[in-house]
Amino acid sequence: MFAECFKNVRSTCPLIHNITNYVTVNDCANMVLACGASPIMADDAAEVEDITTICGGLNINIGTLNSRTITSMLLAGKKANLLGHPVVLDPVGAGASQLRTDTANRLLREVKFTVIRGNISEIKTLASGAGTTKGVDADVTDKVTEENLDSAVAFAKAFAARTGAVVAITGAIDIVADAHKAYCIRNGHPMMSSITGTGCQLSALTAAFVTANPGQPLEAAAAAVCAMGLAGEIAHSRLSPLDGNSTYRNYIIDAVYNMTPAQLEEGATYEVR
């Protein structure tokens, strides 16, 4: 199933519009290219509707939020909805400031999202206003563990039911859920948290996967999360003692570029709940 999702990305080469943050914009573009899709990075309100029209999917990331791009995100999101295009939301740092929280909630009210992807703190903030953050990272008190996995899955399913979106909560254990079914994914490596933007890259990757697999948003999102985690494992195995997080970032992108659908299917580590 995941192999088929990946094959569809490579065979259709969807064009993905990314309104993302300037810290990771280059890495996101390269990640979209690595998986076999094509990126456009445009965030001016004067053109986002036109750009969204020619693209197949939209990725909205509030990582370096400013008042100029809030308008752009809303315009692009509503245009994508009108066209029936999938839309991914990455609510980076929701809970860290009132502006971020208010903007993420406004986007949820005014735009229909196919996937909402964030860490547990960000998703809890959107769901109940109760998440805590450490800047744009999840707070340790919100960590998903084996002990609280059942309750975290129930929470993800409930939020998915409320929003109508697939909810992807990423961390040491990833949860990708709709209202009825959840994938608990254990791919990845702890060193991925030492790189700025692995979550941003994953959201861009997710947009490519869901765009290439219409009608299968849950499976496509889960495949993207598994692919990113597997890339983290493969990349880490290549590191030498002199390599650090910069090399690791490049190796992750390379791992996605070189990954085959069969490798993804074989290397994906998950259970369904």
Salt bridges, closest charged atoms under 4 A:
ASP27 OD1 - ARG249 NE 3.97
ASP43 OD1 - ARG68 NH1 3.27
ASP90 OD2 - ARG117 NH2 3.02
GLU110 OE1 - LYS78 NZ 2.86
GLU110 OE2 - ARG106 NE 2.85
ASP142 OD1 - LYS124 NZ 2.91
GLU146 OE1 - ARG186 NH2 3.01
ASP150 OD1 - ARG273 NH1 2.26
GLU219 OE2 - LYS181 NZ 3.95
ASP254 OD2 - ARG238 NH1 3.86
GLU271 OE1 - ARG186 NH1 2.72
GLU271 OE2 - ARG273 NE 2.70
